[in-house]
Amino acid sequence: MPPEIYICYSNKDKPYAEEIVTYLEKRDIHCWIAPRDIPSGSSWATAIASAIENSKFLIVIVSANSETPQLMREVQSAISSKRTIISFRIEDIAPSGALRYFLNDAQWIDAFIPPLQQHLLKLSEVILRYSESC
């Protein structure tokens, strides 16, 4: 079964990424997240490219940590593959530069006001709504 959701995040935001995956997978929404889903001995670049191509959605966790070259490549790959991108903003910051350019047309969910659970519920509702229309 191909992954439904690709989780794109900075390593500094890994706890948020893991919480999102746990929440969505408890609701039977399959996620792909590195490094968990990269088989031992596999090429990271190949595994990531394949996962993005086989996903319906890319969730980008947006914070002050987000503007990394790896995250930018993943977002650019999702755009090239015509994937639906959902920006999940965990800090009250506006992306700048290339990230702002890439995410300009993306669906935004602001998740920086606690509790996180209410935003995860909204995220799952958005995913299910988009899934039904695809």
N, CA, C and O atoms as CSV, one atom per row, in Angstrom:
chain,resi,resn,atom,element,x,y,z
A,1,MET,N,N,0.846,-1.178,0.000
A,1,MET,CA,C,0.000,0.000,0.000
A,1,MET,C,C,0.893,1.244,0.000
A,1,MET,O,O,1.713,1.407,0.904
A,2,PRO,N,N,0.748,2.125,-0.999
A,2,PRO,CA,C,1.571,3.333,-1.032
A,2,PRO,C,C,1.162,4.295,0.075
A,2,PRO,O,O,0.012,4.301,0.513
A,3,PRO,N,N,2.102,5.097,0.517
A,3,PRO,CA,C,1.754,6.045,1.584
A,3,PRO,C,C,0.774,7.094,1.087
A,3,PRO,O,O,0.861,7.556,-0.051
A,4,GLU,N,N,-0.137,7.454,1.934
A,4,GLU,CA,C,-1.105,8.516,1.644
A,4,GLU,C,C,-0.451,9.884,1.842
A,4,GLU,O,O,-0.657,10.809,1.056
A,5,ILE,N,N,0.342,9.987,2.908
A,5,ILE,CA,C,0.896,11.266,3.337
A,5,ILE,C,C,2.417,11.162,3.471
A,5,ILE,O,O,2.939,10.213,4.056
A,6,TYR,N,N,3.108,12.143,2.927
A,6,TYR,CA,C,4.549,12.273,3.126
A,6,TYR,C,C,4.745,13.399,4.138
A,6,TYR,O,O,4.224,14.498,3.951
A,7,ILE,N,N,5.483,13.137,5.193
A,7,ILE,CA,C,5.735,14.131,6.237
A,7,ILE,C,C,7.101,14.758,5.982
A,7,ILE,O,O,8.124,14.074,5.978
A,8,CYS,N,N,7.097,16.072,5.771
A,8,CYS,CA,C,8.302,16.835,5.452
A,8,CYS,C,C,8.591,17.765,6.638
A,8,CYS,O,O,7.746,18.574,7.023
A,9,TYR,N,N,9.785,17.640,7.206
A,9,TYR,CA,C,10.082,18.391,8.422
A,9,TYR,C,C,11.579,18.579,8.602
A,9,TYR,O,O,12.383,17.825,8.053
A,10,SER,N,N,11.940,19.582,9.367
A,10,SER,CA,C,13.319,19.765,9.801
A,10,SER,C,C,13.579,18.798,10.952
A,10,SER,O,O,12.682,18.530,11.751
A,11,ASN,N,N,14.784,18.280,11.041
A,11,ASN,CA,C,15.110,17.376,12.154
A,11,ASN,C,C,14.839,18.011,13.510
A,11,ASN,O,O,14.521,17.311,14.471
A,12,LYS,N,N,14.962,19.329,13.595
A,12,LYS,CA,C,14.698,20.015,14.864
A,12,LYS,C,C,13.223,19.962,15.242
A,12,LYS,O,O,12.878,20.183,16.403
A,13,ASP,N,N,12.354,19.676,14.289
A,13,ASP,CA,C,10.908,19.592,14.542
A,13,ASP,C,C,10.408,18.152,14.567
A,13,ASP,O,O,9.209,17.906,14.431
A,14,LYS,N,N,11.314,17.209,14.738
A,14,LYS,CA,C,10.959,15.792,14.713
A,14,LYS,C,C,9.864,15.418,15.728
A,14,LYS,O,O,8.988,14.625,15.384
A,15,PRO,N,N,9.873,15.951,16.959
A,15,PRO,CA,C,8.784,15.585,17.880
A,15,PRO,C,C,7.397,15.929,17.328
A,15,PRO,O,O,6.449,15.168,17.521
A,16,TYR,N,N,7.276,17.060,16.651
A,16,TYR,CA,C,5.991,17.426,16.043
A,16,TYR,C,C,5.647,16.459,14.918
A,16,TYR,O,O,4.504,16.016,14.805
A,17,ALA,N,N,6.626,16.131,14.090
A,17,ALA,CA,C,6.401,15.205,12.982
A,17,ALA,C,C,5.912,13.854,13.505
A,17,ALA,O,O,4.968,13.279,12.963
A,18,GLU,N,N,6.547,13.361,14.543
A,18,GLU,CA,C,6.150,12.068,15.104
A,18,GLU,C,C,4.753,12.127,15.708
A,18,GLU,O,O,3.994,11.163,15.614
A,19,GLU,N,N,4.411,13.247,16.324
A,19,GLU,CA,C,3.065,13.385,16.894
A,19,GLU,C,C,2.007,13.412,15.793
A,19,GLU,O,O,0.933,12.831,15.947
A,20,ILE,N,N,2.307,14.080,14.693
A,20,ILE,CA,C,1.385,14.109,13.559
A,20,ILE,C,C,1.183,12.700,13.006
A,20,ILE,O,O,0.049,12.284,12.767
A,21,VAL,N,N,2.266,11.972,12.804
A,21,VAL,CA,C,2.181,10.613,12.276
A,21,VAL,C,C,1.356,9.727,13.207
A,21,VAL,O,O,0.473,9.000,12.752
A,22,THR,N,N,1.636,9.785,14.492
A,22,THR,CA,C,0.891,8.971,15.461
A,22,THR,C,C,-0.598,9.276,15.389
A,22,THR,O,O,-1.423,8.362,15.353
A,23,TYR,N,N,-0.939,10.553,15.369
A,23,TYR,CA,C,-2.345,10.965,15.325
A,23,TYR,C,C,-3.019,10.471,14.047
A,23,TYR,O,O,-4.096,9.879,14.107
A,24,LEU,N,N,-2.399,10.708,12.898
A,24,LEU,CA,C,-3.019,10.327,11.626
A,24,LEU,C,C,-3.117,8.818,11.468
A,24,LEU,O,O,-4.132,8.317,10.984
A,25,GLU,N,N,-2.092,8.088,11.862
A,25,GLU,CA,C,-2.129,6.641,11.699
A,25,GLU,C,C,-3.137,5.972,12.626
A,25,GLU,O,O,-3.641,4.894,12.310
A,26,LYS,N,N,-3.435,6.587,13.754
A,26,LYS,CA,C,-4.506,6.070,14.620
A,26,LYS,C,C,-5.861,6.228,13.942
A,26,LYS,O,O,-6.833,5.580,14.329
A,27,ARG,N,N,-5.926,7.088,12.932
A,27,ARG,CA,C,-7.147,7.315,12.174
A,27,ARG,C,C,-7.088,6.648,10.800
A,27,ARG,O,O,-7.833,7.007,9.888
A,28,ASP,N,N,-6.192,5.674,10.670
A,28,ASP,CA,C,-6.025,4.895,9.441
A,28,ASP,C,C,-5.608,5.730,8.236
A,28,ASP,O,O,-5.954,5.401,7.102
A,29,ILE,N,N,-4.874,6.802,8.476
A,29,ILE,CA,C,-4.287,7.600,7.404
A,29,ILE,C,C,-2.804,7.250,7.390
A,29,ILE,O,O,-2.051,7.642,8.281
A,30,HIS,N,N,-2.402,6.516,6.374
A,30,HIS,CA,C,-1.028,5.997,6.307
A,30,HIS,C,C,-0.048,7.120,5.998
A,30,HIS,O,O,-0.282,7.927,5.098
A,31,CYS,N,N,1.040,7.171,6.738
A,31,CYS,CA,C,2.074,8.204,6.577
A,31,CYS,C,C,3.416,7.569,6.236
A,31,CYS,O,O,3.697,6.419,6.576
A,32,TRP,N,N,4.225,8.360,5.557
A,32,TRP,CA,C,5.610,7.994,5.291
A,32,TRP,C,C,6.475,9.064,5.933
A,32,TRP,O,O,6.286,10.256,5.691
A,33,ILE,N,N,7.423,8.632,6.752
A,33,ILE,CA,C,8.306,9.565,7.443
A,33,ILE,C,C,9.709,8.978,7.511
A,33,ILE,O,O,9.898,7.800,7.814
A,34,ALA,N,N,10.678,9.822,7.225
A,34,ALA,CA,C,12.079,9.408,7.368
A,34,ALA,C,C,12.495,9.677,8.808
A,34,ALA,O,O,11.999,10.632,9.406
A,35,PRO,N,N,13.352,8.906,9.370
A,35,PRO,CA,C,14.017,7.742,8.798
A,35,PRO,C,C,13.249,6.438,8.970
A,35,PRO,O,O,13.685,5.397,8.478
A,36,ARG,N,N,12.105,6.479,9.665
A,36,ARG,CA,C,11.362,5.260,9.988
A,36,ARG,C,C,11.109,4.373,8.778
A,36,ARG,O,O,11.248,3.153,8.862
A,37,ASP,N,N,10.738,4.976,7.654
A,37,ASP,CA,C,10.286,4.200,6.507
A,37,ASP,C,C,11.334,4.007,5.410
A,37,ASP,O,O,11.006,3.595,4.297
A,38,ILE,N,N,12.580,4.301,5.723
A,38,ILE,CA,C,13.660,4.046,4.768
A,38,ILE,C,C,14.278,2.691,5.122
A,38,ILE,O,O,14.837,2.525,6.205
A,39,PRO,N,N,14.176,1.727,4.208
A,39,PRO,CA,C,14.733,0.405,4.503
A,39,PRO,C,C,16.239,0.471,4.756
A,39,PRO,O,O,16.950,1.256,4.129
A,40,SER,N,N,16.704,-0.341,5.660
A,40,SER,CA,C,18.143,-0.413,5.960
A,40,SER,C,C,18.934,-0.670,4.692
A,40,SER,O,O,18.577,-1.523,3.880
A,41,GLY,N,N,20.011,0.080,4.536
A,41,GLY,CA,C,20.883,-0.094,3.392
A,41,GLY,C,C,20.416,0.589,2.123
A,41,GLY,O,O,21.107,0.546,1.105
A,42,SER,N,N,19.244,1.223,2.170
A,42,SER,CA,C,18.712,1.903,0.986
A,42,SER,C,C,19.300,3.296,0.840
A,42,SER,O,O,19.785,3.893,1.800
A,43,SER,N,N,19.244,3.788,-0.367
A,43,SER,CA,C,19.629,5.168,-0.641
A,43,SER,C,C,18.537,6.091,-0.101
A,43,SER,O,O,17.364,5.945,-0.445
A,44,TRP,N,N,18.931,7.035,0.741
A,44,TRP,CA,C,17.958,7.981,1.283
A,44,TRP,C,C,17.286,8.762,0.162
A,44,TRP,O,O,16.064,8.909,0.154
A,45,ALA,N,N,18.076,9.264,-0.785
A,45,ALA,CA,C,17.529,10.082,-1.870
A,45,ALA,C,C,16.511,9.293,-2.693
A,45,ALA,O,O,15.453,9.816,-3.043
A,46,THR,N,N,16.828,8.046,-2.999
A,46,THR,CA,C,15.916,7.214,-3.781
A,46,THR,C,C,14.633,6.931,-3.006
A,46,THR,O,O,13.536,7.017,-3.557
A,47,ALA,N,N,14.777,6.593,-1.728
A,47,ALA,CA,C,13.603,6.296,-0.902
A,47,ALA,C,C,12.700,7.516,-0.760
A,47,ALA,O,O,11.477,7.398,-0.849
A,48,ILE,N,N,13.291,8.678,-0.540
A,48,ILE,CA,C,12.511,9.903,-0.369
A,48,ILE,C,C,11.813,10.280,-1.677
A,48,ILE,O,O,10.630,10.621,-1.671
A,49,ALA,N,N,12.530,10.222,-2.782
A,49,ALA,CA,C,11.921,10.553,-4.074
A,49,ALA,C,C,10.760,9.622,-4.387
A,49,ALA,O,O,9.712,10.071,-4.850
A,50,SER,N,N,10.936,8.342,-4.140
A,50,SER,CA,C,9.873,7.370,-4.383
A,50,SER,C,C,8.666,7.623,-3.475
A,50,SER,O,O,7.522,7.557,-3.926
A,51,ALA,N,N,8.922,7.909,-2.218
A,51,ALA,CA,C,7.827,8.159,-1.277
A,51,ALA,C,C,7.013,9.387,-1.675
A,51,ALA,O,O,5.785,9.370,-1.593
A,52,ILE,N,N,7.681,10.441,-2.102
A,52,ILE,CA,C,6.965,11.645,-2.533
A,52,ILE,C,C,6.121,11.336,-3.768
A,52,ILE,O,O,4.958,11.733,-3.839
A,53,GLU,N,N,6.694,10.637,-4.730
A,53,GLU,CA,C,5.967,10.297,-5.957
A,53,GLU,C,C,4.758,9.413,-5.692
A,53,GLU,O,O,3.766,9.484,-6.417
A,54,ASN,N,N,4.833,8.579,-4.654
A,54,ASN,CA,C,3.752,7.646,-4.354
A,54,ASN,C,C,2.757,8.148,-3.317
A,54,ASN,O,O,1.827,7.429,-2.953
A,55,SER,N,N,2.942,9.365,-2.841
A,55,SER,CA,C,2.031,9.940,-1.857
A,55,SER,C,C,0.999,10.823,-2.542
A,55,SER,O,O,1.242,11.354,-3.626
A,56,LYS,N,N,-0.144,10.975,-1.905
A,56,LYS,CA,C,-1.156,11.915,-2.397
A,56,LYS,C,C,-0.878,13.316,-1.881
A,56,LYS,O,O,-1.115,14.302,-2.578
A,57,PHE,N,N,-0.375,13.399,-0.656
A,57,PHE,CA,C,-0.185,14.676,0.010
A,57,PHE,C,C,1.206,14.784,0.594
A,57,PHE,O,O,1.840,13.782,0.923
A,58,LEU,N,N,1.671,16.016,0.716
A,58,LEU,CA,C,2.901,16.310,1.439
A,58,LEU,C,C,2.528,17.310,2.524
A,58,LEU,O,O,2.028,18.396,2.231
A,59,ILE,N,N,2.769,16.944,3.763
A,59,ILE,CA,C,2.563,17.869,4.875
A,59,ILE,C,C,3.921,18.451,5.213
A,59,ILE,O,O,4.862,17.721,5.524
A,60,VAL,N,N,4.018,19.779,5.148
A,60,VAL,CA,C,5.253,20.475,5.491
A,60,VAL,C,C,5.064,21.102,6.862
A,60,VAL,O,O,4.177,21.933,7.056
A,61,ILE,N,N,5.898,20.705,7.808
A,61,ILE,CA,C,5.868,21.328,9.124
A,61,ILE,C,C,6.698,22.598,9.025
A,61,ILE,O,O,7.902,22.552,8.773
A,62,VAL,N,N,6.033,23.738,9.228
A,62,VAL,CA,C,6.670,25.037,9.028
A,62,VAL,C,C,7.003,25.671,10.376
A,62,VAL,O,O,6.144,25.845,11.241
A,63,SER,N,N,8.290,26.011,10.518
A,63,SER,CA,C,8.784,26.690,11.720
A,63,SER,C,C,10.005,27.499,11.320
A,63,SER,O,O,10.365,27.556,10.144
A,64,ALA,N,N,10.627,28.112,12.283
A,64,ALA,CA,C,11.865,28.847,12.015
A,64,ALA,C,C,12.980,27.907,11.556
A,64,ALA,O,O,13.984,28.356,11.003
A,65,ASN,N,N,12.806,26.616,11.783
A,65,ASN,CA,C,13.809,25.618,11.409
A,65,ASN,C,C,13.647,25.106,9.976
A,65,ASN,O,O,14.484,24.340,9.498
A,66,SER,N,N,12.595,25.514,9.297
A,66,SER,CA,C,12.189,24.870,8.043
A,66,SER,C,C,13.044,25.139,6.823
A,66,SER,O,O,13.047,24.334,5.892
A,67,GLU,N,N,13.757,26.224,6.798
A,67,GLU,CA,C,14.444,26.580,5.556
A,67,GLU,C,C,15.788,25.872,5.407
A,67,GLU,O,O,16.847,26.499,5.400
A,68,THR,N,N,15.712,24.546,5.289
A,68,THR,CA,C,16.909,23.733,5.089
A,68,THR,C,C,16.948,23.276,3.635
A,68,THR,O,O,15.900,23.159,2.999
A,69,PRO,N,N,18.127,23.019,3.105
A,69,PRO,CA,C,18.205,22.550,1.716
A,69,PRO,C,C,17.416,21.258,1.473
A,69,PRO,O,O,16.773,21.112,0.433
A,70,GLN,N,N,17.462,20.332,2.417
A,70,GLN,CA,C,16.740,19.063,2.245
A,70,GLN,C,C,15.233,19.291,2.193
A,70,GLN,O,O,14.557,18.744,1.322
A,71,LEU,N,N,14.705,20.080,3.102
A,71,LEU,CA,C,13.276,20.356,3.110
A,71,LEU,C,C,12.867,21.041,1.810
A,71,LEU,O,O,11.826,20.717,1.238
A,72,MET,N,N,13.669,21.974,1.348
A,72,MET,CA,C,13.373,22.673,0.090
A,72,MET,C,C,13.328,21.696,-1.085
A,72,MET,O,O,12.455,21.806,-1.946
A,73,ARG,N,N,14.267,20.737,-1.128
A,73,ARG,CA,C,14.269,19.746,-2.211
A,73,ARG,C,C,13.009,18.884,-2.166
A,73,ARG,O,O,12.432,18.562,-3.205
A,74,GLU,N,N,12.589,18.517,-0.967
A,74,GLU,CA,C,11.388,17.686,-0.834
A,74,GLU,C,C,10.149,18.444,-1.306
A,74,GLU,O,O,9.315,17.888,-2.021
A,75,VAL,N,N,10.026,19.707,-0.911
A,75,VAL,CA,C,8.878,20.513,-1.335
A,75,VAL,C,C,8.910,20.698,-2.851
A,75,VAL,O,O,7.882,20.563,-3.515
A,76,GLN,N,N,10.069,21.002,-3.393
A,76,GLN,CA,C,10.198,21.191,-4.834
A,76,GLN,C,C,9.835,19.905,-5.589
A,76,GLN,O,O,9.193,19.955,-6.638
A,77,SER,N,N,10.244,18.772,-5.052
A,77,SER,CA,C,9.907,17.485,-5.668
A,77,SER,C,C,8.398,17.245,-5.639
A,77,SER,O,O,7.830,16.751,-6.613
A,78,ALA,N,N,7.755,17.590,-4.541
A,78,ALA,CA,C,6.300,17.427,-4.438
A,78,ALA,C,C,5.585,18.321,-5.446
A,78,ALA,O,O,4.604,17.908,-6.064
A,79,ILE,N,N,6.075,19.534,-5.610
A,79,ILE,CA,C,5.478,20.439,-6.590
A,79,ILE,C,C,5.651,19.870,-7.996
A,79,ILE,O,O,4.707,19.869,-8.787
A,80,SER,N,N,6.842,19.391,-8.308
A,80,SER,CA,C,7.103,18.800,-9.625
A,80,SER,C,C,6.230,17.577,-9.876
A,80,SER,O,O,5.834,17.316,-11.012
A,81,SER,N,N,5.930,16.831,-8.821
A,81,SER,CA,C,5.101,15.630,-8.923
A,81,SER,C,C,3.609,15.949,-8.810
A,81,SER,O,O,2.769,15.049,-8.820
A,82,LYS,N,N,3.292,17.247,-8.702
A,82,LYS,CA,C,1.898,17.710,-8.613
A,82,LYS,C,C,1.149,17.111,-7.428
A,82,LYS,O,O,-0.013,16.720,-7.543
A,83,ARG,N,N,1.836,17.044,-6.284
A,83,ARG,CA,C,1.214,16.574,-5.054
A,83,ARG,C,C,0.525,17.736,-4.351
A,83,ARG,O,O,0.948,18.885,-4.479
A,84,THR,N,N,-0.527,17.438,-3.615
A,84,THR,CA,C,-1.177,18.443,-2.790
A,84,THR,C,C,-0.287,18.691,-1.579
A,84,THR,O,O,0.137,17.753,-0.904
A,85,ILE,N,N,-0.011,19.961,-1.313
A,85,ILE,CA,C,0.851,20.329,-0.194
A,85,ILE,C,C,0.015,21.028,0.862
A,85,ILE,O,O,-0.757,21.939,0.566
A,86,ILE,N,N,0.184,20.588,2.087
A,86,ILE,CA,C,-0.480,21.213,3.238
A,86,ILE,C,C,0.612,21.708,4.172
A,86,ILE,O,O,1.438,20.928,4.646
A,87,SER,N,N,0.609,23.009,4.433
A,87,SER,CA,C,1.582,23.607,5.353
A,87,SER,C,C,0.982,23.605,6.746
A,87,SER,O,O,-0.111,24.126,6.967
A,88,PHE,N,N,1.709,23.013,7.683
A,88,PHE,CA,C,1.276,22.902,9.077
A,88,PHE,C,C,2.225,23.773,9.892
A,88,PHE,O,O,3.327,23.353,10.247
A,89,ARG,N,N,1.781,24.986,10.178
A,89,ARG,CA,C,2.657,25.993,10.794
A,89,ARG,C,C,2.624,25.869,12.314
A,89,ARG,O,O,1.599,26.132,12.943
A,90,ILE,N,N,3.764,25.462,12.907
A,90,ILE,CA,C,3.834,25.237,14.354
A,90,ILE,C,C,4.398,26.432,15.109
A,90,ILE,O,O,4.428,26.431,16.339
A,91,GLU,N,N,4.847,27.455,14.377
A,91,GLU,CA,C,5.315,28.702,14.983
A,91,GLU,C,C,4.704,29.856,14.208
A,91,GLU,O,O,4.450,29.743,13.009
A,92,ASP,N,N,4.472,30.949,14.884
A,92,ASP,CA,C,3.877,32.126,14.258
A,92,ASP,C,C,4.949,32.900,13.489
A,92,ASP,O,O,5.355,33.995,13.879
A,93,ILE,N,N,5.387,32.303,12.397
A,93,ILE,CA,C,6.400,32.919,11.540
A,93,ILE,C,C,5.902,32.853,10.100
A,93,ILE,O,O,5.121,31.976,9.732
A,94,ALA,N,N,6.366,33.786,9.313
A,94,ALA,CA,C,6.076,33.751,7.882
A,94,ALA,C,C,7.304,33.212,7.171
A,94,ALA,O,O,8.398,33.744,7.357
A,95,PRO,N,N,7.157,32.185,6.374
A,95,PRO,CA,C,8.314,31.679,5.639
A,95,PRO,C,C,8.866,32.776,4.732
A,95,PRO,O,O,8.136,33.670,4.303
A,96,SER,N,N,10.134,32.697,4.456
A,96,SER,CA,C,10.743,33.692,3.585
A,96,SER,C,C,11.435,32.987,2.425
A,96,SER,O,O,11.535,31.760,2.386
A,97,GLY,N,N,11.902,33.781,1.498
A,97,GLY,CA,C,12.699,33.270,0.391
A,97,GLY,C,C,12.029,32.160,-0.384
A,97,GLY,O,O,10.850,32.240,-0.728
A,98,ALA,N,N,12.805,31.120,-0.655
A,98,ALA,CA,C,12.336,30.012,-1.486
A,98,ALA,C,C,11.151,29.283,-0.860
A,98,ALA,O,O,10.243,28.858,-1.574
A,99,LEU,N,N,11.148,29.133,0.465
A,99,LEU,CA,C,10.035,28.425,1.100
A,99,LEU,C,C,8.729,29.198,0.906
A,99,LEU,O,O,7.695,28.591,0.631
A,100,ARG,N,N,8.759,30.488,1.040
A,100,ARG,CA,C,7.564,31.302,0.798
A,100,ARG,C,C,7.110,31.122,-0.652
A,100,ARG,O,O,5.918,30.970,-0.920
A,101,TYR,N,N,8.054,31.140,-1.574
A,101,TYR,CA,C,7.738,30.952,-2.993
A,101,TYR,C,C,7.078,29.590,-3.230
A,101,TYR,O,O,6.046,29.507,-3.895
A,102,PHE,N,N,7.668,28.539,-2.692
A,102,PHE,CA,C,7.152,27.195,-2.912
A,102,PHE,C,C,5.779,26.978,-2.280
A,102,PHE,O,O,4.945,26.269,-2.843
A,103,LEU,N,N,5.540,27.578,-1.119
A,103,LEU,CA,C,4.307,27.313,-0.378
A,103,LEU,C,C,3.224,28.351,-0.611
A,103,LEU,O,O,2.189,28.321,0.054
A,104,ASN,N,N,3.441,29.252,-1.529
A,104,ASN,CA,C,2.506,30.345,-1.771
A,104,ASN,C,C,1.082,29.864,-2.036
A,104,ASN,O,O,0.128,30.486,-1.568
A,105,ASP,N,N,0.924,28.778,-2.771
A,105,ASP,CA,C,-0.412,28.280,-3.120
A,105,ASP,C,C,-0.885,27.130,-2.236
A,105,ASP,O,O,-1.951,26.567,-2.485
A,106,ALA,N,N,-0.125,26.775,-1.222
A,106,ALA,CA,C,-0.453,25.614,-0.397
A,106,ALA,C,C,-1.544,25.936,0.626
A,106,ALA,O,O,-1.674,27.073,1.080
A,107,GLN,N,N,-2.320,24.916,0.977
A,107,GLN,CA,C,-3.281,25.006,2.075
A,107,GLN,C,C,-2.502,25.212,3.367
A,107,GLN,O,O,-1.513,24.518,3.599
A,108,TRP,N,N,-2.926,26.155,4.217
A,108,TRP,CA,C,-2.242,26.434,5.483
A,108,TRP,C,C,-3.104,26.020,6.657
A,108,TRP,O,O,-4.317,26.230,6.667
A,109,ILE,N,N,-2.459,25.433,7.638
A,109,ILE,CA,C,-3.100,25.190,8.931
A,109,ILE,C,C,-2.172,25.798,9.977
A,109,ILE,O,O,-1.019,25.388,10.111
A,110,ASP,N,N,-2.679,26.763,10.704
A,110,ASP,CA,C,-1.912,27.375,11.782
A,110,ASP,C,C,-2.117,26.558,13.044
A,110,ASP,O,O,-3.236,26.434,13.542
A,111,ALA,N,N,-1.026,26.000,13.559
A,111,ALA,CA,C,-1.101,25.076,14.690
A,111,ALA,C,C,-0.220,25.522,15.842
A,111,ALA,O,O,0.270,24.694,16.610
A,112,PHE,N,N,-0.016,26.820,15.967
A,112,PHE,CA,C,0.910,27.288,17.002
A,112,PHE,C,C,0.210,27.694,18.295
A,112,PHE,O,O,0.882,27.977,19.287
A,113,ILE,N,N,-1.104,27.731,18.310
A,113,ILE,CA,C,-1.833,28.050,19.544
A,113,ILE,C,C,-2.287,26.731,20.169
A,113,ILE,O,O,-3.057,25.994,19.554
A,114,PRO,N,N,-1.819,26.422,21.388
A,114,PRO,CA,C,-2.194,25.163,22.046
A,114,PRO,C,C,-3.710,25.092,22.273
A,114,PRO,O,O,-4.384,26.117,22.376
A,115,PRO,N,N,-4.225,23.870,22.347
A,115,PRO,CA,C,-3.545,22.574,22.300
A,115,PRO,C,C,-3.358,22.091,20.859
A,115,PRO,O,O,-4.150,22.415,19.974
A,116,LEU,N,N,-2.316,21.325,20.647
A,116,LEU,CA,C,-1.998,20.808,19.324
A,116,LEU,C,C,-3.093,19.879,18.799
A,116,LEU,O,O,-3.341,19.828,17.594
A,117,GLN,N,N,-3.744,19.148,19.697
A,117,GLN,CA,C,-4.754,18.170,19.281
A,117,GLN,C,C,-5.852,18.776,18.405
A,117,GLN,O,O,-6.306,18.135,17.458
A,118,GLN,N,N,-6.283,19.994,18.707
A,118,GLN,CA,C,-7.351,20.612,17.904
A,118,GLN,C,C,-6.885,20.833,16.464
A,118,GLN,O,O,-7.679,20.731,15.528
A,119,HIS,N,N,-5.612,21.133,16.291
A,119,HIS,CA,C,-5.068,21.362,14.959
A,119,HIS,C,C,-4.850,20.042,14.215
A,119,HIS,O,O,-4.981,19.981,12.992
A,120,LEU,N,N,-4.521,19.002,14.954
A,120,LEU,CA,C,-4.372,17.685,14.336
A,120,LEU,C,C,-5.728,17.176,13.840
A,120,LEU,O,O,-5.806,16.531,12.795
A,121,LEU,N,N,-6.781,17.463,14.580
A,121,LEU,CA,C,-8.129,17.108,14.139
A,121,LEU,C,C,-8.452,17.834,12.837
A,121,LEU,O,O,-8.957,17.225,11.894
A,122,LYS,N,N,-8.162,19.130,12.783
A,122,LYS,CA,C,-8.405,19.897,11.561
A,122,LYS,C,C,-7.585,19.328,10.400
A,122,LYS,O,O,-8.095,19.200,9.287
A,123,LEU,N,N,-6.320,18.988,10.652
A,123,LEU,CA,C,-5.463,18.410,9.620
A,123,LEU,C,C,-6.079,17.126,9.067
A,123,LEU,O,O,-6.147,16.948,7.850
A,124,SER,N,N,-6.524,16.239,9.940
A,124,SER,CA,C,-7.111,14.981,9.466
A,124,SER,C,C,-8.388,15.242,8.680
A,124,SER,O,O,-8.656,14.542,7.703
A,125,GLU,N,N,-9.184,16.230,9.081
A,125,GLU,CA,C,-10.400,16.573,8.347
A,125,GLU,C,C,-10.073,17.113,6.956
A,125,GLU,O,O,-10.745,16.771,5.983
A,126,VAL,N,N,-9.045,17.954,6.862
A,126,VAL,CA,C,-8.625,18.497,5.567
A,126,VAL,C,C,-8.160,17.363,4.655
A,126,VAL,O,O,-8.528,17.323,3.481
A,127,ILE,N,N,-7.363,16.453,5.179
A,127,ILE,CA,C,-6.866,15.325,4.384
A,127,ILE,C,C,-8.026,14.476,3.880
A,127,ILE,O,O,-8.069,14.115,2.704
A,128,LEU,N,N,-8.956,14.160,4.756
A,128,LEU,CA,C,-10.088,13.324,4.354
A,128,LEU,C,C,-10.954,14.035,3.319
A,128,LEU,O,O,-11.436,13.405,2.378
A,129,ARG,N,N,-11.154,15.330,3.483
A,129,ARG,CA,C,-11.954,16.106,2.524
A,129,ARG,C,C,-11.274,16.127,1.150
A,129,ARG,O,O,-11.926,15.909,0.128
A,130,TYR,N,N,-9.947,16.392,1.131
A,130,TYR,CA,C,-9.209,16.382,-0.131
A,130,TYR,C,C,-9.208,14.988,-0.756
A,130,TYR,O,O,-9.321,14.854,-1.974
A,131,SER,N,N,-9.082,13.955,0.070
A,131,SER,CA,C,-9.047,12.585,-0.442
A,131,SER,C,C,-10.342,12.229,-1.154
A,131,SER,O,O,-10.330,11.545,-2.177
A,132,GLU,N,N,-11.442,12.690,-0.616
A,132,GLU,CA,C,-12.746,12.395,-1.216
A,132,GLU,C,C,-12.925,13.092,-2.559
A,132,GLU,O,O,-13.617,12.584,-3.441
A,133,SER,N,N,-12.301,14.254,-2.712
A,133,SER,CA,C,-12.471,15.008,-3.955
A,133,SER,C,C,-11.474,14.582,-5.039
A,133,SER,O,O,-11.600,15.000,-6.190
A,134,CYS,N,N,-10.484,13.753,-4.681
A,134,CYS,CA,C,-9.487,13.319,-5.682
A,134,CYS,C,C,-9.981,12.135,-6.469
A,134,CYS,O,O,-9.275,11.641,-7.349
